[in-house]
Amino acid sequence: MVTLAIDIGGSGARALAAQDARDGTGTDVRELRWGAPRSADEPGQVAELARSVLGGRVPDAVAVAFPGTLDAAGVVRRWPNRPWWTGVALAGRLDFGPPTLVDDDAYLAALAEVEARPEAHQDGLFYLGLGTGVGGAWAPPGAGPGHPAPGAGRGQPGGGLVRCEPGHLIVRPDGPRCVCGRRGCLQAHLRTADAAWALALAVADLAEICAFGRLVVGGGLADPALLRDLADHLPLLARPGTDLPRPEPAAHGARSSLRGALLAARARPRSHHL
């Protein structure tokens, strides 16, 4: 069986084709970077990248991690970081035989990070993905290891992961303008000197709404210095009598979404080709 996993982000894309769907380790991962300010036919570039890792093979399952919003037909309706993708029939452009699953990149990253921490299933886990934007997903206490496949049991206690948009939490109403059009969103602070403070404030607010004992931070901008600064700020913002978890680096680094796409593809019924 061949499983194709693709991760599309604001700075480029990654793809892998795993012969054994249960293990993506050691698999050749190929990447591309977008040109600036805009690359020609970016969806076509992703399709070509996928074909290069397939090497002529026909996959049995395909899953794509994507940060934008799609409609029920798989057409991109919104992606503020790359608005020219609006109207792209993404599932159709990435048709390699079996039905293509396209799901939120942070959701799939959280799926991979929960899978990597069997001991954390009862504690609850919040995943923050720091890149061009800030994605997130929440695993409520007790969510796993028997979590359902993506799309099943969303929001049910212990029933799976919950999607969210922490990047658009407003941490300072008069802050820098975000690509979404508002001012002061968390992701607008990510490349400023206030990044650690803004992240800590968002985590403190999220902890008042979501129960989690583990905080996992991944993505291309989750460098050790930022995580140390975040850890220093969190105690200052915790409500008296409460503790906020120290941030942990993602087990899969910047490739959590790609690993999650592999897991999601594995969970789907297999297609068989003659």
KEKE-3310 file (N, C-alpha, C; in steps of 0.2 Angstrom, whole numbers, plus 5000, padded with zeros to 4 digits):
npx = (5004:5002:5004:5000:5005:5002:5008:5003:5008:5010:5022:5027:5027:5026:5029:5026:5027:5023:5027:5024:5010:5009:5020:5029:5042:5059:5055:5056:5055:5050:5052:5045:5047:5038:5039:5043:5033:5023:5020:5019:5005:5003:4995:4997:5011:5012:5005:5014:5025:5020:5018:5031:5036:5028:5033:5028:5019:5003:4993:4985:4978:4976:4980:4978:4986:4980:4979:4969:4952:4939:4925:4911:4913:4926:4933:4943:4939:4943:4959:4968:4982:4987:4978:4976:4973:4960:4945:4951:4949:4954:4954:4952:4962:4972:4971:4974:4969:4962:4949:4953:4957:4956:4961:4962:4977:4983:4975:4978:4991:4990:4984:4995:5004:4997:4996:5010:5012:5007:5005:5000:4986:4976:4977:4974:4978:4985:4988:4999:5003:5016:5019:5017:5005:4995:4990:4979:4974:4964:4965:4954:4954:4956:4954:4958:4969:4961:4956:4944:4943:4948:4936:4926:4915:4918:4922:4916:4917:4931:4930:4938:4948:4947:4945:4952:4955:4967:4976:4969:4964:4962:4974:4978:4970:4974:4985:4997:4991:4982:4983:4970:4962:4959:4965:4978:4978:4984:4993:4998:5007:5017:5029:5035:5044:5036:5031:5032:5026:5013:5009:5009:4999:4988:4988:4985:4972:4966:4967:4958:4946:4948:4952:4968:4983:4995:5005:5009:5020:5023:5029:5037:5042:5044:5055:5069:5072:5061:5052:5057:5056:5042:5039:5044:5035:5022:5019:5017:5005:4996:4981:4979:4982:4981:4990:4999:5003:5020:5028:5030:5041:5036:5035:5037:5043:5044:5036:5024:5011:5012:5015:5003:4994:4998:4994:4980:4976:4979:4969:4958:4946:4953:4957:4957:4967:4967)
npy = (4994:5011:5027:5044:5059:5076:5092:5108:5125:5142:5146:5137:5119:5102:5085:5067:5050:5035:5019:5009:5011:5013:5018:5033:5036:5038:5040:5047:5064:5078:5095:5111:5129:5144:5156:5174:5189:5180:5164:5156:5147:5139:5128:5119:5117:5110:5099:5093:5091:5081:5071:5069:5062:5051:5044:5038:5028:5023:5030:5023:5030:5047:5061:5078:5092:5108:5126:5134:5139:5128:5124:5113:5106:5106:5117:5131:5144:5154:5160:5170:5172:5169:5175:5173:5160:5158:5151:5140:5123:5113:5099:5093:5097:5090:5077:5060:5048:5039:5046:5062:5068:5083:5092:5103:5110:5112:5105:5092:5091:5092:5079:5071:5074:5071:5057:5054:5055:5045:5045:5057:5057:5057:5070:5080:5091:5105:5111:5122:5129:5137:5148:5155:5159:5156:5142:5130:5117:5107:5094:5087:5082:5065:5062:5050:5036:5030:5039:5045:5044:5059:5071:5064:5064:5077:5089:5082:5077:5069:5063:5066:5077:5095:5108:5125:5143:5150:5160:5171:5176:5191:5200:5212:5226:5238:5234:5228:5227:5213:5200:5197:5208:5214:5222:5218:5204:5188:5181:5192:5198:5189:5190:5200:5209:5207:5194:5182:5187:5189:5177:5170:5177:5173:5159:5159:5164:5154:5144:5146:5142:5130:5114:5108:5099:5099:5108:5110:5116:5119:5120:5130:5142:5139:5141:5136:5147:5156:5147:5146:5160:5161:5152:5158:5169:5164:5160:5173:5177:5168:5164:5168:5154:5145:5135:5136:5125:5121:5125:5113:5107:5102:5085:5081:5091:5104:5096:5091:5092:5086:5073:5070:5071:5059:5050:5052:5049:5035:5031:5031:5022:5010:5012:5002:4998:4993)
npz = (5000:4996:5003:5002:5008:5011:5015:5015:5017:5022:5018:5009:5003:5008:5004:5006:5001:5008:5008:5018:5026:5040:5045:5044:5046:5041:5028:5012:5011:5002:4997:4994:4991:4991:4978:4979:4976:4974:4968:4952:4947:4960:4966:4956:4957:4969:4966:4956:4965:4973:4963:4961:4972:4972:4961:4950:4955:4961:4973:4987:4997:5001:5009:5014:5022:5026:5028:5025:5022:5016:5005:5005:4993:4991:4987:4989:4999:5008:5012:5020:5020:5008:4997:4983:4981:4982:4976:4970:4966:4976:4981:4968:4961:4967:4964:4964:4961:4972:4983:4989:5005:5013:5026:5041:5044:5057:5065:5060:5064:5078:5080:5076:5087:5098:5096:5098:5111:5121:5135:5138:5136:5145:5151:5143:5130:5122:5106:5098:5083:5075:5062:5046:5049:5065:5070:5078:5089:5100:5112:5122:5139:5141:5127:5117:5118:5109:5098:5086:5068:5058:5058:5065:5079:5083:5096:5106:5123:5127:5114:5103:5093:5094:5083:5082:5081:5086:5082:5078:5090:5098:5106:5108:5106:5099:5092:5079:5062:5056:5043:5042:5042:5054:5069:5081:5082:5088:5078:5071:5080:5080:5073:5080:5093:5104:5104:5112:5124:5119:5115:5127:5134:5126:5128:5142:5142:5134:5143:5152:5146:5140:5146:5149:5151:5145:5135:5118:5107:5090:5073:5060:5067:5080:5089:5101:5109:5109:5115:5128:5132:5132:5142:5153:5154:5156:5170:5175:5170:5174:5183:5200:5211:5201:5189:5174:5160:5156:5140:5128:5115:5099:5095:5082:5076:5064:5055:5060:5055:5042:5047:5053:5043:5036:5046:5046:5033:5033:5042:5034:5023:5012:4995:4980:4966:4950)
capx = (5000:5006:5000:5002:5003:5004:5007:5003:5008:5011:5029:5029:5023:5030:5025:5029:5024:5025:5025:5020:5005:5009:5026:5032:5049:5064:5052:5059:5051:5052:5049:5046:5046:5035:5042:5040:5028:5018:5022:5014:5001:5006:4992:5001:5017:5010:5003:5020:5029:5017:5020:5039:5037:5025:5037:5024:5015:4996:4992:4979:4975:4979:4977:4982:4985:4979:4977:4964:4945:4936:4918:4909:4915:4934:4935:4946:4935:4947:4966:4971:4989:4988:4971:4975:4971:4953:4942:4955:4946:4960:4954:4952:4969:4977:4967:4979:4966:4958:4947:4958:4955:4959:4959:4965:4984:4984:4971:4982:4997:4988:4983:5001:5007:4993:4999:5017:5012:5002:5004:4996:4979:4971:4979:4972:4983:4983:4993:5000:5007:5018:5022:5015:4999:4995:4985:4978:4968:4963:4963:4951:4956:4953:4953:4963:4972:4956:4952:4941:4946:4946:4929:4921:4915:4921:4919:4913:4922:4935:4928:4942:4951:4943:4948:4951:4959:4970:4980:4965:4963:4964:4978:4979:4965:4977:4991:4998:4986:4983:4980:4962:4959:4958:4971:4980:4977:4990:4998:5001:5012:5022:5036:5037:5047:5031:5029:5032:5021:5007:5008:5008:4992:4983:4988:4982:4965:4963:4967:4951:4941:4949:4956:4973:4989:5001:5005:5014:5021:5027:5029:5043:5044:5044:5062:5070:5072:5054:5048:5060:5053:5035:5039:5045:5029:5016:5018:5015:4999:4991:4976:4981:4980:4981:4996:4999:5009:5026:5027:5034:5042:5033:5039:5038:5046:5040:5033:5018:5005:5013:5014:4996:4991:4999:4989:4973:4976:4979:4963:4953:4945:4958:4955:4961:4968:4970)
capy = (5000:5018:5032:5050:5064:5083:5098:5115:5130:5149:5147:5131:5113:5096:5079:5061:5044:5030:5012:5006:5017:5014:5021:5038:5037:5036:5041:5053:5070:5083:5101:5117:5135:5148:5162:5180:5188:5175:5160:5155:5141:5136:5122:5115:5115:5105:5092:5091:5089:5075:5066:5067:5058:5045:5041:5033:5024:5026:5029:5020:5035:5053:5066:5085:5097:5114:5130:5139:5137:5125:5123:5106:5103:5106:5123:5136:5150:5159:5159:5177:5173:5168:5175:5171:5153:5158:5148:5134:5117:5109:5092:5091:5098:5085:5070:5055:5041:5039:5052:5066:5071:5089:5094:5108:5108:5112:5099:5086:5092:5090:5072:5068:5076:5067:5050:5054:5056:5041:5046:5063:5057:5059:5076:5086:5094:5110:5112:5128:5129:5144:5148:5161:5160:5153:5137:5127:5112:5105:5087:5087:5076:5058:5061:5046:5034:5028:5044:5044:5047:5066:5073:5061:5066:5084:5093:5078:5076:5062:5060:5068:5084:5101:5114:5132:5148:5154:5165:5177:5179:5198:5201:5220:5230:5243:5231:5228:5225:5206:5199:5196:5215:5217:5224:5215:5197:5185:5180:5198:5199:5183:5192:5206:5208:5205:5187:5178:5190:5188:5169:5168:5180:5169:5153:5160:5165:5148:5139:5148:5140:5123:5110:5105:5099:5099:5113:5108:5121:5117:5124:5133:5148:5137:5140:5136:5154:5158:5143:5148:5166:5159:5148:5164:5174:5161:5161:5180:5178:5163:5167:5165:5148:5140:5134:5135:5120:5124:5123:5107:5107:5097:5079:5080:5098:5107:5091:5088:5092:5080:5066:5070:5069:5052:5046:5053:5044:5028:5029:5030:5015:5009:5011:4997:5000:4987)
capz = (5000:4996:5006:5000:5013:5008:5019:5012:5021:5019:5015:5004:5004:5009:5002:5006:4999:5012:5006:5023:5029:5047:5047:5039:5047:5036:5021:5008:5011:4997:4999:4989:4994:4986:4976:4982:4982:4972:4963:4946:4948:4966:4967:4951:4959:4974:4962:4953:4970:4975:4958:4961:4978:4970:4957:4945:4959:4962:4980:4990:5001:5000:5014:5013:5028:5023:5033:5023:5023:5010:5006:5005:4987:4991:4984:4993:5000:5011:5015:5020:5019:5001:4994:4976:4981:4983:4970:4968:4968:4979:4980:4961:4958:4970:4962:4961:4961:4978:4986:4993:5011:5015:5033:5044:5046:5064:5068:5059:5068:5085:5079:5077:5093:5103:5095:5100:5118:5124:5142:5139:5134:5151:5154:5139:5126:5117:5101:5094:5077:5073:5055:5043:5054:5071:5070:5085:5091:5107:5113:5128:5143:5139:5120:5114:5111:5104:5095:5080:5062:5057:5056:5069:5086:5085:5101:5111:5128:5126:5108:5098:5094:5093:5079:5084:5078:5091:5079:5078:5096:5099:5112:5109:5101:5095:5090:5072:5058:5054:5036:5041:5042:5061:5073:5087:5082:5090:5073:5069:5085:5080:5071:5083:5100:5109:5102:5118:5128:5115:5115:5134:5135:5122:5132:5148:5140:5132:5148:5156:5142:5138:5151:5146:5156:5141:5129:5113:5102:5084:5067:5058:5071:5087:5091:5108:5113:5110:5120:5134:5134:5133:5148:5158:5154:5158:5177:5177:5168:5177:5188:5207:5213:5195:5185:5167:5158:5152:5133:5125:5108:5095:5094:5075:5074:5059:5051:5063:5050:5037:5050:5055:5036:5035:5050:5043:5027:5036:5045:5029:5020:5006:4988:4977:4959:4945)
cpx = (5004:5001:5003:5000:5006:5003:5008:5003:5009:5017:5031:5025:5028:5025:5029:5025:5027:5023:5021:5016:5006:5016:5029:5039:5054:5061:5055:5054:5054:5048:5049:5044:5043:5039:5039:5039:5023:5021:5017:5011:5004:5002:4996:5007:5017:5009:5010:5025:5026:5019:5027:5040:5034:5029:5034:5019:5008:4995:4986:4975:4979:4976:4982:4980:4985:4977:4971:4957:4942:4929:4917:4912:4923:4937:4937:4942:4938:4954:4969:4978:4991:4981:4970:4973:4963:4950:4945:4951:4952:4960:4954:4959:4974:4973:4972:4976:4960:4955:4952:4954:4959:4956:4964:4972:4986:4981:4975:4988:4996:4987:4989:5004:5003:4996:5006:5017:5006:5000:5001:4989:4974:4972:4975:4978:4981:4989:4993:5005:5009:5022:5020:5009:5000:4989:4985:4973:4969:4961:4960:4954:4952:4952:4959:4965:4967:4952:4949:4945:4944:4939:4924:4921:4918:4918:4916:4918:4925:4934:4933:4945:4946:4947:4947:4955:4962:4974:4976:4962:4966:4968:4979:4975:4969:4984:4992:4992:4987:4980:4973:4959:4958:4965:4972:4979:4984:4995:5001:5007:5018:5029:5038:5041:5043:5028:5028:5026:5014:5005:5006:5001:4987:4982:4984:4974:4962:4962:4961:4945:4941:4953:4962:4979:4995:5000:5011:5014:5026:5027:5036:5046:5045:5051:5063:5069:5065:5051:5051:5057:5045:5034:5040:5039:5023:5015:5015:5008:4994:4987:4979:4978:4979:4989:4995:5005:5014:5026:5032:5035:5039:5037:5041:5041:5041:5036:5027:5012:5006:5012:5006:4992:4992:4994:4982:4972:4975:4973:4957:4952:4950:4954:4960:4961:4970:4976)
cpy = (5006:5023:5039:5055:5071:5088:5104:5120:5137:5150:5142:5125:5107:5090:5073:5055:5038:5023:5008:5012:5018:5017:5026:5039:5035:5037:5047:5058:5075:5089:5106:5123:5140:5154:5168:5185:5183:5171:5158:5148:5137:5129:5117:5112:5110:5098:5089:5088:5082:5069:5064:5062:5051:5041:5036:5029:5027:5025:5026:5024:5041:5058:5073:5089:5104:5119:5135:5135:5134:5124:5115:5102:5103:5112:5128:5142:5155:5156:5166:5177:5172:5169:5173:5163:5152:5155:5142:5127:5112:5102:5089:5092:5093:5078:5065:5048:5041:5046:5056:5069:5077:5091:5100:5106:5108:5106:5093:5086:5089:5082:5068:5069:5072:5059:5049:5054:5051:5042:5052:5063:5059:5066:5082:5089:5099:5111:5119:5128:5136:5144:5155:5163:5156:5148:5133:5121:5109:5098:5087:5081:5070:5057:5057:5041:5032:5034:5042:5046:5054:5066:5069:5063:5072:5087:5089:5077:5069:5059:5062:5075:5089:5106:5121:5136:5153:5160:5171:5179:5186:5199:5208:5223:5235:5241:5231:5225:5217:5206:5198:5202:5218:5219:5220:5207:5194:5184:5186:5200:5194:5185:5199:5204:5206:5198:5183:5180:5188:5181:5167:5171:5175:5162:5154:5161:5158:5143:5140:5145:5132:5120:5107:5105:5099:5104:5112:5114:5119:5122:5127:5138:5146:5136:5140:5142:5156:5154:5145:5155:5165:5156:5153:5168:5170:5161:5168:5181:5173:5166:5164:5159:5143:5140:5133:5130:5124:5121:5118:5108:5101:5091:5078:5087:5101:5103:5088:5087:5087:5074:5065:5068:5062:5048:5046:5049:5037:5026:5029:5023:5015:5009:5006:4999:4994:4989)
cpz = (5000:4999:5005:5005:5010:5014:5016:5017:5018:5016:5009:5005:5005:5007:5004:5004:5003:5010:5011:5027:5036:5049:5042:5041:5042:5029:5018:5008:5006:4999:4993:4993:4989:4984:4979:4976:4980:4967:4958:4948:4954:4967:4962:4953:4965:4971:4959:4959:4972:4970:4959:4967:4976:4965:4952:4949:4960:4969:4982:4994:5001:5005:5013:5019:5024:5028:5031:5024:5016:5011:5005:4998:4986:4988:4989:4994:5004:5013:5015:5019:5012:4997:4987:4975:4981:4976:4968:4971:4970:4978:4973:4959:4961:4969:4960:4961:4966:4980:4990:4999:5012:5021:5035:5046:5053:5068:5066:5063:5075:5085:5080:5083:5099:5102:5098:5107:5121:5131:5143:5138:5139:5153:5150:5136:5122:5112:5098:5089:5075:5067:5052:5047:5060:5071:5077:5085:5098:5108:5121:5133:5142:5132:5117:5120:5106:5101:5089:5074:5062:5055:5061:5076:5088:5091:5107:5116:5127:5119:5102:5099:5092:5089:5083:5080:5083:5088:5078:5084:5096:5106:5113:5104:5096:5092:5082:5068:5056:5047:5036:5041:5049:5064:5079:5087:5084:5084:5071:5074:5084:5078:5074:5090:5105:5108:5108:5123:5125:5116:5122:5136:5132:5126:5138:5147:5138:5138:5153:5152:5141:5144:5147:5151:5152:5136:5125:5108:5096:5079:5066:5063:5078:5089:5098:5112:5114:5115:5127:5137:5136:5140:5154:5159:5157:5165:5179:5175:5170:5182:5195:5209:5207:5192:5178:5165:5155:5145:5132:5118:5105:5094:5087:5072:5069:5054:5054:5059:5045:5041:5051:5048:5035:5040:5048:5037:5029:5038:5040:5026:5013:5000:4984:4969:4956:4942)
residu = (MET:VAL:THR:LEU:ALA:ILE:ASP:ILE:GLY:GLY:SER:GLY:ALA:ARG:ALA:LEU:ALA:ALA:GLN:ASP:ALA:ARG:ASP:GLY:THR:GLY:THR:ASP:VAL:ARG:GLU:LEU:ARG:TRP:GLY:ALA:PRO:ARG:SER:ALA:ASP:GLU:PRO:GLY:GLN:VAL:ALA:GLU:LEU:ALA:ARG:SER:VAL:LEU:GLY:GLY:ARG:VAL:PRO:ASP:ALA:VAL:ALA:VAL:ALA:PHE:PRO:GLY:THR:LEU:ASP:ALA:ALA:GLY:VAL:VAL:ARG:ARG:TRP:PRO:ASN:ARG:PRO:TRP:TRP:THR:GLY:VAL:ALA:LEU:ALA:GLY:ARG:LEU:ASP:PHE:GLY:PRO:PRO:THR:LEU:VAL:ASP:ASP:ASP:ALA:TYR:LEU:ALA:ALA:LEU:ALA:GLU:VAL:GLU:ALA:ARG:PRO:GLU:ALA:HIS:GLN:ASP:GLY:LEU:PHE:TYR:LEU:GLY:LEU:GLY:THR:GLY:VAL:GLY:GLY:ALA:TRP:ALA:PRO:PRO:GLY:ALA:GLY:PRO:GLY:HIS:PRO:ALA:PRO:GLY:ALA:GLY:ARG:GLY:GLN:PRO:GLY:GLY:GLY:LEU:VAL:ARG:CYS:GLU:PRO:GLY:HIS:LEU:ILE:VAL:ARG:PRO:ASP:GLY:PRO:ARG:CYS:VAL:CYS:GLY:ARG:ARG:GLY:CYS:LEU:GLN:ALA:HIS:LEU:ARG:THR:ALA:ASP:ALA:ALA:TRP:ALA:LEU:ALA:LEU:ALA:VAL:ALA:ASP:LEU:ALA:GLU:ILE:CYS:ALA:PHE:GLY:ARG:LEU:VAL:VAL:GLY:GLY:GLY:LEU:ALA:ASP:PRO:ALA:LEU:LEU:ARG:ASP:LEU:ALA:ASP:HIS:LEU:PRO:LEU:LEU:ALA:ARG:PRO:GLY:THR:ASP:LEU:PRO:ARG:PRO:GLU:PRO:ALA:ALA:HIS:GLY:ALA:ARG:SER:SER:LEU:ARG:GLY:ALA:LEU:LEU:ALA:ALA:ARG:ALA:ARG:PRO:ARG:SER:HIS:HIS:LEU)
# end
